[in-house]
Each structure stands twice: as C-alpha cells, then as structure tokens.
C-alpha cells in the first residue's frame, strides 16, 4: 500500500520542481514509510511513498518501462498479477521485477484502458505515456483506494492519494464548499462526488481519466458498474456453493503477501467468515485481533473468542475505554475532510493493535452492502410493500397527516417512536431511503442554516444524489435499488474511507476479500430472497457458513463498532457541545444559526431531545474547518 502524488501540465509542458512533488508525497508519509521516490520530465512529475508488501526488495516507484516511455506510480494491490504476468510473458514480455507494478506497465502497453477489465484488486494509479503525451489515472471498481485531483492556477493538473497531498501545494486555493457541508451534515461524511475544498474532486470509483497534452481535461469515464438487472439461476444448494467459491477465492487471493498478515476479528458474521476461510487455507495459525470496550453493551470480545478458539488463531485483544475520545484530533488529521462516523475511533484502535504484529490485515468490509446485511434493507422492503397497498395520493395524505401530528419521542422505546416511520410511508420510497441513511434531517439542517447559507446552496440538497442513484439503478426491485445506491455512495464515502484512512494512518494495509468484484457481481444477481429472507439479511451467506460457524455467531443481533456519542454530550462532552455556539470557526463561515445550535445542544444535554450524532458532526466539522482553512 502506498501514497501517490503528481503534477501534469496538459497545456505547455512547463518544468516541474521535484521538491514540490516530493513535498506532496511526503505529506502522506504514513501511507508509505518504507521508501519514497520522485521522477520528473518536461511537464510532468510523479511522487511515491511505499509500504512494502509484495517484492519487498524490488519494485521501487516511480517505475519506468524498459524503454523509458512509460512511468507509473501505483497505490494498491493487483491480486491476479501473477496470472496476468504469465499471459504477458507468453506475448513476449520480459520482466525485471517480481511485483505487480511492472505488470501494470506491460498491461497498459498491451491493452491500453481495456487492461482495467482484467484487473482483480484495489488500486489507484497514474501512468505517464511519453510517446502518446498522455497521463492516465484509474481507480478500482468499488473505490477501495482514494484519488483526489484539482486544476491549479498555473495550469497544472495535480493529484494525490489524500487531500493533504494537494494541500501541500502552495497554489491550491483553500476555500470551503458549502454544498459539501450540506452533504456532510446529511450523511456524516463528504461523498465521493464532493469535496470540502472547493474545486477539488475525487476520481469516482470504477472510473478513469485520460488527459492528452494540448486538449482540455475531459470528464472521468466509467469503466465498471454493478448491475442488479439479472438473476442467477440455480437451486439454493447450487448458489450456496457458488457463493462459497467466490468467498474462498476472495480470501485466498488476498492472503498473498511477503510480510506478516492477519485479520480483524470482531466476532460478527463477516469478520468471522473471513477468519474461518483464512484458517481453511493457511498452514499456520491465523493472527487475529479484537478490540474490547469497558462498557459491556459495546463489548464483543466473548463472541470473538469463540471464533478464535474454534479456529485456533493466534489471537490478541485489547480493552479500550468506550468513552475515550482523545483520538478526535488524530482522526481529524487522518481524514482531512470532516468525518463523523464515530466508529472510526474503534477502527483506528483495532488497526493500531494489528500493526504491532502484522503489516496486512483482512477485514469483513463490504458484505452488508453486497449481500443485504443492513437492518435498513429489511425496513425499506417492508415499507415498499406497505406503500404498494395504497395509491400514492391517498398514502401521502393518510400517513403524512398521521406523521405530522404524532409526537416526536426520542426518549421513548423504539416501538413508540412511530413518527419517522409514518413520515417515511408518506414519502416516495427513494426519498424515504435517502432519509433513512442520513444523520441530520433536511428540516433540522434548514433550521441550523442562515439565510446566507441557503442562498449559497442554491437549492442543492444532499438527499437528491441517493434519489437519483435509486431511480437510475440497473435494478428490479426496491432491495436492488437500495443496495445499488449504497454500493455507489455509502460504501466508498463512509465504509472504505474509514478503513483506508485509519489503516493508512498507522501504515497498515487493509484488504477486503468480501469486496472481490466477482463476489459483488454474483451477489447482485442473487434472487432477493437469497439475500433477505424472513427479516434475515445476508441469508445465503449465513446459510453457507453454517458448516463453519456456530449459530450464535451467525444469527445474533448485529452490533458493529458502536460509540456512545449521545452519552458523551450529556456528560464529558456536554461543555464542548455548548461551546459550539461560541465557535469562531463556525461563526466565520456565516452559514450557521449559532443560537439555534446552542438550544439544540441544551435540549440534548437535558434529555428532552436526541441530537448526539448531530452534535458529533458539528464537533468534527469545526475541527476540520479550523485545520483546513485556519
């Protein structure tokens, strides 16, 4: 795993200062502590920071082809590089190294952009082609690896693995984008089609960008998409074996490393499945690690211990204080953009624990999105069935009226908190789902904005991207559309960003075997009842894993990394919540009604209302804005 950065002049090939490229790369030294390199030529400069995983002694970057025409910087792993290498050798290629980077150079020379379809892996890379006078950038199908880019005032096109790489360039104009703030407050993260720094963009997952000297910079082009339009034929038994085969291959291919390798083990279905399949294929004890919490409601150590004992793993655990928020500033630095998924605190801690003994760790990320594991899928499917019972106009009047008059009771037991459900039933399915995945509602956001913010937003509304994704999804039913939108928006924006930044912050490579694109494509073709059955998400996966894992592991209620932010803002962070209303940083934007924010914090502190996640969003937003824009 690595960090990459570069400058390219698509117009006049101006000289590139190597020190400037080095500064961009070195800003991401945590991504690659094992080595660094810079290469420049007229009109182009490429920088690299290396975390050595494959061909540890070889494959330095930037790497040039034998004839010097191609130069690459690459972040990621190509899991099928050995098969591609054999194919290229048969075509007459001779290789000087044993790693996957040189395979990309030969692949580009042989197949051009069509090479991407042959790759199995996680990646973001840039290839400069001196013969064609082009710069080619590409990102993996699902967005495991990040890539930011921007056009600068001197005509340069700049790119980097993290925003901090671009921030190291003195010509980057630092201005916050209010539309990204709207997106962040809605979701708790800045989605991949937005950036908190105005003018900066992220190369979308499954896209490439081919820049030709002398021509305008084009829009990124999609080279992969996921489709839910078809259904896989076969019995449960046949589909179960096919799913297991994909899972085994996903795990097997991600166990190739020339450095110590292990796995995260929470005791949940996904990480337990990965560990089980690793143990099946490893001649040695798998190294696993678990984070436990001092608060029993959040502690999964005993569940992890059951799996660790079952597969005789070399298991370690560490107990951390669930109320330890001392890592906030560390996370703000790691993420650059505001990020309010509070589980990042625990993810950073488990990454740090793993890095003490391994350099690569396999995770269980992605199964919930690919195979319908989230509880919200069950609710969405049920709500869609209910919507189908009444004409839209009548449904809107009946449920909308009930929802408006039903009291908002955040303090009440869940069955008595029907207001949200009633309002969701009154809305269009996509609109309701967009609200279900959000943090701060549109109405609450509007009440917190000033008139200046509303004018600056110009009608931009965060939920519209989810609605558009679900409307345009290549899908058959409501479950398909919800999963498609999550795979395109939530997965790269939240889950994979969280894993990438926290693992890279401690120089750990995290790999996601359950996001092998062949497994994801297979999951999208599964009949809906194979994904969600009788309220049980990931049904076929759980059924398939019954031969490996105890029923308690497979069918216990999902926990995940939970952080008690609501409790914090009624206790240790209550003063910090109240202080938001006096923040010079927030006041300086002119975007927020700070008196309204003060009343919100007080209502939460006294228990009258529930706003813990929104307050956490504002704490992280304030710190990020202060760091980025002073």
C-alpha positions in Angstrom: 0.0 0.0 0.0 1.3 3.4 -0.9 0.7 7.1 -1.4 0.9 8.7 -4.8 1.1 12.3 -6.0 1.8 14.1 -9.2 1.7 17.2 -11.3 1.0 17.4 -15.1 0.8 20.3 -17.4 -1.8 19.5 -20.1 -1.1 22.7 -22.0 2.5 23.9 -22.2 5.0 21.4 -20.7 6.4 23.6 -18.0 9.3 22.5 -15.8 8.3 20.6 -12.7 10.1 21.2 -9.4 11.0 17.8 -7.9 10.9 19.4 -4.4 7.3 20.4 -4.9 6.3 16.8 -5.9 8.3 15.4 -3.0 6.5 17.7 -0.5 3.1 16.5 -1.8 4.2 12.8 -1.4 5.9 13.4 1.9 2.7 14.9 3.3 1.4 11.3 3.1 4.5 9.6 4.5 2.2 7.5 6.8 0.9 5.7 3.7 4.4 4.6 2.8 7.1 4.6 5.4 9.4 2.1 3.7 10.6 4.2 0.8 10.0 7.2 -1.5 10.8 8.4 -4.9 10.2 11.3 -7.3 10.5 11.4 -11.1 10.2 14.5 -13.3 10.3 15.2 -17.0 9.2 18.3 -19.0 5.6 19.0 -18.0 5.2 16.1 -15.6 6.3 14.9 -12.1 5.3 11.8 -10.2 5.9 11.1 -6.5 5.5 7.9 -4.4 5.6 6.7 -0.8 6.0 3.0 -0.4 4.7 0.5 2.1 6.4 -2.7 1.0 4.1 -5.7 0.7 5.0 -7.6 -2.5 8.5 -7.9 -3.9 9.8 -6.1 -0.8 13.4 -5.7 -2.1 12.3 -4.7 -5.6 9.7 -2.7 -7.4 10.7 0.8 -6.5 8.5 3.6 -7.7 8.1 5.7 -9.7 8.8 2.9 -12.1 9.7 3.2 -15.7 9.2 0.7 -18.5 12.4 -0.8 -20.0 12.3 1.7 -22.9 11.6 4.6 -20.6 8.4 5.6 -22.4 6.0 4.7 -19.6 6.3 5.8 -15.9 3.9 4.7 -13.2 3.0 5.5 -9.6 0.6 3.0 -8.1 -1.3 2.6 -4.8 -2.9 -0.8 -4.1 -2.6 -4.5 -4.9 -3.4 -6.4 -8.0 -4.3 -9.8 -6.7 -4.2 -11.6 -10.1 -0.9 -10.1 -11.2 0.8 -13.5 -11.5 -1.8 -14.8 -13.9 -1.5 -11.6 -16.0 2.2 -11.8 -15.8 2.2 -15.3 -17.3 -0.1 -14.1 -20.1 2.2 -11.2 -20.9 5.3 -13.4 -20.8 3.6 -15.6 -23.4 3.2 -12.5 -25.5 6.9 -11.8 -25.4 7.3 -9.5 -22.4 10.4 -9.9 -20.2 10.1 -8.7 -16.6 12.8 -7.2 -14.4 10.9 -7.3 -11.0 8.7 -9.8 -9.2 5.8 -7.4 -8.2 2.6 -6.2 -9.6 3.6 -2.7 -10.6 5.6 -3.7 -13.7 2.7 -5.9 -14.7 0.6 -2.7 -14.9 3.1 -1.1 -17.2 3.2 -4.1 -19.6 -0.6 -4.3 -19.4 -1.1 -0.7 -20.3 1.3 -1.0 -23.2 -0.5 -4.2 -24.4 -4.2 -3.4 -23.8 -4.5 0.3 -23.0 -7.5 1.3 -20.9 -9.0 -2.2 -21.6 -6.4 -3.5 -19.2 -8.7 -2.4 -16.3 -11.3 -5.1 -17.1 -8.6 -7.7 -16.5 -7.5 -6.5 -13.1 -8.6 -8.0 -9.8 -7.6 -5.8 -7.0 -7.8 -2.5 -5.2 -5.9 0.4 -6.8 -5.4 4.0 -7.8 -2.6 4.6 -10.2 -1.2 7.1 -12.7 0.7 6.2 -15.9 2.6 8.8 -17.9 3.0 7.8 -21.6 5.8 9.9 -23.2 5.0 8.6 -26.7 1.3 9.5 -26.6 1.8 12.6 -24.4 -0.9 11.4 -22.0 -1.5 10.9 -18.3 -3.8 8.1 -17.4 -5.4 7.8 -14.0 -7.6 5.0 -12.8 -9.4 3.9 -9.7 -10.7 0.4 -8.7 -14.2 -0.7 -9.2 -15.6 -0.1 -5.7 -13.4 2.7 -4.5 -11.2 0.9 -2.0 -8.3 3.3 -2.8 -8.8 7.1 -3.0 -7.6 9.6 -5.5 -8.1 13.4 -5.3 -7.3 15.9 -8.1 -7.5 19.6 -8.9 -6.6 22.1 -11.6 -4.2 24.8 -10.3 -3.8 28.5 -11.3 -0.6 27.9 -13.2 -2.3 25.4 -15.5 -1.1 22.3 -13.6 -3.3 19.2 -13.0 -2.4 17.9 -9.5 -3.4 14.6 -7.9 -2.8 12.8 -4.7 -4.0 9.8 -2.7 -5.2 12.1 0.1 -6.4 15.7 0.3 -3.3 16.5 2.4 -1.1 15.8 -0.6 -2.8 18.5 -2.6 -2.8 20.8 0.4 1.0 20.7 0.4 1.0 22.6 -3.0 1.1 26.3 -2.4 -1.1 27.2 -5.3 -4.1 25.2 -4.0 -6.8 27.8 -3.3 -8.3 26.9 0.1 -12.0 27.8 0.2 -14.7 25.7 1.8 -17.6 24.4 -0.3 -21.0 24.9 1.4 -22.6 22.2 -0.8 -20.1 19.7 0.7 -21.1 20.9 4.2 -24.7 20.2 3.3 -23.7 16.7 2.1 -21.7 16.1 5.2 -24.4 17.1 7.6 -26.8 14.9 5.8 -24.6 11.8 5.8 -21.8 12.2 8.3 -19.2 12.1 5.5 -18.4 14.0 2.3 -19.5 11.8 -0.6 -17.1 10.9 -3.4 -18.7 13.3 -5.8 -18.0 16.3 -3.5 -15.1 17.7 -1.5 -14.9 20.1 1.4 -12.3 22.2 -0.5 -13.9 24.0 -3.4 -12.6 23.0 -6.8 -11.0 19.7 -5.6 -12.5 16.5 -7.0 -12.3 12.8 -6.4 -11.9 10.3 -9.2 -15.1 8.2 -8.9 -14.9 4.5 -8.2 -14.8 2.5 -11.4 -13.7 5.5 -13.5 -10.6 6.5 -15.4 -9.3 9.8 -16.6 -7.2 10.1 -19.8 -5.6 13.5 -20.2 -3.9 14.4 -23.5 -1.5 17.2 -23.8 -2.9 20.1 -25.8 -6.5 19.2 -25.1 -8.9 20.2 -22.3 -9.1 17.9 -19.3 -12.1 15.6 -20.0 -14.7 14.3 -17.6 -13.8 10.9 -16.0 -15.1 7.9 -17.9 -16.9 4.9 -16.2 -15.2 1.6 -16.9 -17.3 -0.6 -14.5 -20.7 -0.6 -12.9 -22.7 -3.0 -10.8 -26.0 -4.4 -12.2 -28.9 -5.9 -10.3 -30.9 -6.3 -13.6 -30.3 -10.1 -13.9 -31.0 -13.1 -11.7 -28.7 -16.1 -11.2 -30.4 -19.4 -12.0 -30.0 -22.4 -9.8 -31.1 -24.1 -6.6 -30.2 -22.9 -3.1 -27.6 -25.6 -2.9 -26.0 -24.6 -6.2 -26.0 -20.9 -5.5 -24.6 -21.6 -2.0 -21.6 -23.4 -3.4 -21.0 -20.7 -6.0 -21.1 -18.1 -3.3 -18.7 -20.0 -1.1 -16.3 -20.4 -4.1 -16.3 -16.7 -4.6 -15.7 -16.1 -0.9 -12.8 -18.6 -0.8 -11.2 -17.1 -3.8 -11.6 -13.6 -2.4 -9.8 -14.7 0.8 -7.2 -16.8 -0.9 -6.1 -14.1 -3.3 -5.8 -11.6 -0.5 -3.5 -13.8 1.6 -0.6 -13.3 -0.8 2.0 -11.1 0.9 5.7 -11.1 1.6 5.1 -9.6 5.0 3.2 -10.7 8.2 -0.5 -11.0 7.6 -3.5 -11.3 9.9 -7.2 -10.4 10.3 -9.6 -8.2 12.3 -12.0 -10.4 14.3 -15.0 -8.7 15.9 -17.0 -11.9 16.4 -19.6 -10.7 13.9 -20.6 -12.7 10.8 -18.4 -11.1 8.3 -15.0 -11.0 10.1 -15.7 -14.5 11.4 -16.4 -15.8 7.9 -13.1 -14.3 6.7 -11.1 -15.8 9.5 -12.8 -19.2 9.0 -11.8 -19.2 5.3 -8.3 -18.0 6.1 -7.8 -20.8 8.6 -9.0 -23.3 6.0 -6.3 -22.2 3.6 -3.4 -21.3 5.9 -0.8 -23.9 7.2 -0.1 -21.7 10.2 -2.3 -20.2 12.9 -4.0 -17.0 11.6 -3.2 -13.9 13.6 -6.3 -12.2 14.7 -7.1 -9.2 17.0 -10.1 -7.7 18.7 -10.9 -4.5 20.4 -13.0 -4.8 23.6 -14.7 -2.0 25.5 -15.1 -1.1 29.1 -18.9 -0.7 28.5 -20.4 -4.2 28.4 -23.1 -3.2 25.9 -20.4 -2.5 23.3 -18.0 -5.3 24.1 -17.8 -8.2 21.6 -14.7 -9.9 23.0 -16.5 -13.1 24.1 -18.0 -13.5 20.6 -14.6 -13.1 19.0 -13.1 -15.5 21.5 -15.5 -18.3 20.4 -14.3 -17.9 16.8 -10.7 -17.6 17.8 -10.8 -20.8 19.8 -12.8 -22.7 17.1 -10.1 -22.0 14.5 -7.1 -21.9 16.9 -6.0 -18.5 15.8 -3.1 -16.6 17.4 -5.5 -14.2 19.0 -4.9 -10.9 20.8 -7.3 -8.5 22.3 -7.1 -5.1 23.9 -9.7 -3.3 26.1 -10.2 0.4 25.4 -12.4 2.9 27.1 -15.6 3.4 25.1 -15.6 6.9 26.4 -12.1 7.6 25.2 -12.4 10.5 22.7 -8.8 11.6 23.0 -8.3 10.4 19.4 -10.5 13.1 17.9 -7.6 15.3 16.8 -5.8 12.2 15.4 -8.8 11.4 13.3 -9.3 15.0 12.1 -5.7 14.9 10.8 -6.1 11.4 9.2 -9.3 12.2 7.4 -8.7 15.8 6.3 -12.4 16.2 5.3 -14.9 16.2 8.2 -15.9 12.6 9.0 -18.5 11.8 11.7 -18.8 8.1 11.7 -17.8 7.7 15.3 -16.9 4.0 14.8 -13.7 5.4 13.2 -12.4 5.7 16.8 -12.6 2.0 17.3 -11.4 1.2 13.8 -8.3 3.2 14.4 -7.7 1.4 17.6 -8.0 -2.1 16.1 -5.7 -1.0 13.2 -3.1 0.2 15.7 -3.4 -3.1 17.6 -3.0 -5.2 14.4 0.0 -3.1 13.2 2.0 -4.2 16.3 2.4 -7.6 14.7 1.3 -7.5 11.0 1.6 -5.3 8.0 -1.5 -6.6 6.2 -4.9 -7.3 7.8 -8.0 -8.8 6.1 -11.3 -7.2 7.1 -15.0 -8.1 6.7 -16.0 -4.9 5.0 -18.5 -4.9 2.2 -20.7 -8.0 2.8 -23.5 -5.9 4.2 -23.7 -3.8 1.1 -23.1 -6.7 -1.4 -25.4 -9.2 0.3 -28.0 -7.1 2.0 -26.9 -7.2 5.7 -28.2 -3.9 7.0 -31.4 -3.8 9.0 -32.4 -0.8 7.0 -32.9 -3.1 4.0 -35.5 -5.0 5.9 -37.3 -1.9 6.9 -37.2 -0.4 3.3 -38.5 -3.6 1.8 -41.4 -3.7 4.3 -42.2 -0.1 3.8 -42.3 -0.5 0.0 -44.8 -3.3 0.4 -46.9 -1.1 2.6 -46.7 1.7 0.0 -48.0 -0.6 -2.6 -51.2 -1.1 -0.7 -52.5 2.5 -1.2 -52.5 4.9 -4.1 -49.7 7.5 -3.8 -52.0 10.4 -3.2 -54.1 8.7 -0.5 -51.0 7.3 1.1 -49.4 10.7 1.3 -52.5 12.3 2.9 -53.1 9.4 5.4 -49.5 8.8 6.6 -48.4 12.3 6.1 -51.2 13.6 8.4 -50.5 11.0 11.0 -46.8 11.6 10.9 -47.2 15.3 11.4 -49.4 15.0 14.4 -47.6 12.1 16.0 -45.3 13.4 18.8 -41.6 13.2 18.3 -40.5 11.0 21.2 -36.7 10.4 21.0 -36.8 9.3 24.7 -39.4 6.6 24.2 -38.9 2.8 23.5 -38.4 2.2 19.7 -42.0 0.8 19.1 -43.4 4.1 20.3 -41.2 6.2 18.0 -43.5 5.9 15.0 -43.2 9.5 13.7 -40.3 8.7 11.4 -41.9 5.6 10.0 -45.2 7.4 9.3 -43.5 10.2 7.5 -41.4 7.6 5.6 -44.5 5.8 4.4 -46.0 9.1 3.2 -42.9 9.8 1.1 -41.6 8.2 -2.1 -39.5 5.1 -1.5 -36.3 6.6 -2.7 -36.9 9.8 -0.7 -37.6 7.8 2.4 -34.5 5.6 2.0 -32.3 8.7 1.5 -33.6 9.9 4.8 -33.0 6.5 6.5 -29.3 6.5 5.6 -28.9 10.1 6.8 -27.9 11.6 10.2 -29.3 15.1 10.3 -32.7 15.5 8.6 -33.3 18.2 5.9 -35.7 20.1 8.3 -33.1 20.2 11.1 -30.4 21.2 8.7 -32.5 24.0 7.3 -33.2 25.3 10.8 -29.5 25.4 11.5 -28.6 27.4 8.3 -28.6 31.1 8.0 -30.2 32.9 5.0 -26.7 33.3 3.5 -26.1 29.5 3.6 -29.5 28.8 2.0 -28.7 31.3 -0.8 -25.2 29.8 -1.3 -26.7 26.3 -1.5 -28.9 27.4 -4.4 -31.3 24.5 -4.0 -28.6 21.9 -3.5 -30.0 19.1 -1.3 -27.9 16.1 -0.2 -30.6 13.5 -0.5 -31.1 14.1 -4.2 -28.0 12.1 -5.1 -29.5 9.0 -3.4 -32.8 9.5 -5.1 -31.1 9.8 -8.5 -29.0 6.7 -7.9 -32.0 4.6 -6.9 -34.1 6.0 -9.8 -31.4 5.2 -12.4 -30.2 1.9 -10.9 -30.0 -1.1 -13.2 -32.3 -3.0 -10.8 -35.5 -5.0 -10.5 -36.9 -4.2 -7.1 -36.7 -1.9 -4.0 -33.9 -4.0 -2.3 -31.8 -3.9 -5.5 -32.1 -0.1 -5.7 -31.2 0.4 -2.1 -28.2 -1.8 -2.3 -27.1 -0.2 -5.6 -27.2 3.3 -4.1 -25.3 2.1 -1.0 -22.6 0.5 -3.1 -22.2 3.7 -5.1 -22.4 6.3 -2.3 -22.2 4.9 1.2 -19.6 2.2 0.6 -16.8 4.4 -0.9 -17.8 7.6 1.0 -18.1 6.1 4.5 -17.0 2.4 5.0 -14.0 2.4 2.7 -12.9 5.9 3.5 -13.0 4.9 7.2 -10.9 1.8 6.7 -8.4 3.4 4.3 -7.6 6.4 6.4 -7.5 4.6 9.8 -5.3 1.8 8.5 -3.0 4.0 6.5 -2.6 6.3 9.5 -0.7 3.5 11.2 0.9 2.2 8.0 -1.3 -1.0 7.8 -2.6 -2.4 4.6 -6.3 -3.4 5.0 -7.7 -5.8 2.4 -11.4 -6.6 1.8 -11.9 -10.1 0.5 -15.7 -9.8 0.6 -15.5 -6.9 -1.9 -13.9 -9.0 -4.6 -15.8 -7.6 -7.6 -16.7 -11.1 -8.8 -18.4 -11.8 -5.5 -20.2 -8.5 -5.5 -21.4 -9.1 -9.1 -22.6 -12.5 -8.1 -24.4 -11.1 -5.0 -26.2 -8.6 -7.2 -27.6 -11.4 -9.4 -28.9 -13.4 -6.4 -32.7 -13.5 -6.1 -33.9 -11.1 -3.5 -35.0 -14.0 -1.2 -31.4 -15.3 -1.2 -30.2 -12.0 0.2 -33.1 -11.1 2.6 -35.4 -13.8 3.9 -37.9 -13.6 6.8 -36.1 -10.5 8.0 -32.7 -12.1 8.0 -30.1 -10.2 5.9 -27.2 -12.0 4.1 -29.4 -15.1 4.3 -27.5 -17.2 1.8 -24.1 -16.2 3.2 -25.2 -17.2 6.7 -26.7 -20.4 5.4 -23.5 -21.3 3.6 -21.3 -20.5 6.7 -23.3 -22.8 9.0 -20.8 -25.5 8.2 -18.0 -23.3 9.7 -19.5 -21.1 12.4 -21.8 -21.6 15.4 -25.4 -20.3 15.1 -24.8 -17.8 17.9 -22.2 -16.1 15.7 -24.3 -16.2 12.6 -27.7 -15.2 13.9 -27.1 -13.0 17.0 -28.1 -9.3 16.7 -25.7 -7.2 14.7 -23.5 -4.8 16.9 -20.7 -3.3 15.0 -18.3 -0.7 16.4 -20.7 1.5 18.4 -19.5 4.6 20.1 -21.7 6.3 22.8 -21.7 9.8 21.4 -25.1 10.6 22.8 -23.9 9.8 26.3 -20.8 11.9 25.8 -22.8 15.0 25.0 -24.8 14.6 28.2 -21.6 14.1 30.2 -17.9 14.6 29.4 -18.5 16.4 26.1 -21.5 18.5 27.3 -19.4 21.6 27.7 -17.9 21.1 24.2 -21.4 20.7 22.7 -22.4 24.0 24.4 -19.2 25.7 23.2 -20.1 25.1 19.6 -22.4 28.1 19.7 -19.3 30.3 20.6 -17.0 28.8 17.9 -15.2 31.5 15.9 -14.6 28.9 13.1 -18.3 28.2 12.7 -19.3 31.8 13.1 -16.7 32.8 10.5 -18.4 30.8 7.8 -21.6 32.8 8.2 -23.5 29.6 7.5 -25.0 28.6 10.9 -27.6 29.9 13.3 -25.4 29.5 16.4 -28.3 30.4 18.8 -30.3 27.5 17.3 -27.3 25.3 17.7 -27.0 26.3 21.4 -30.6 25.4 22.0 -30.1 22.1 20.3 -27.1 21.2 22.5 -29.0 22.1 25.6 -32.1 20.1 24.6 -29.8 17.1 24.1 -27.9 17.6 27.4 -31.2 17.7 29.4 -32.5 14.6 27.7 -35.5 16.4 26.1 -34.4 15.6 22.6 -31.8 13.3 20.9 -29.1 15.1 18.9 -25.9 13.3 19.9 -24.9 12.4 16.3 -25.6 15.9 15.0 -23.5 17.4 17.8 -20.7 15.0 17.0 -21.0 16.1 13.4 -20.5 19.7 14.4 -17.6 19.0 16.6 -15.8 17.2 13.8 -16.8 19.8 11.3 -15.5 22.6 13.4 -12.1 20.9 13.9 -11.8 20.0 10.2 -12.6 23.6 9.1 -10.2 25.0 11.5 -7.4 22.7 10.4 -8.1 23.2 6.6 -8.9 26.9 6.5 -7.5 28.3 9.7 
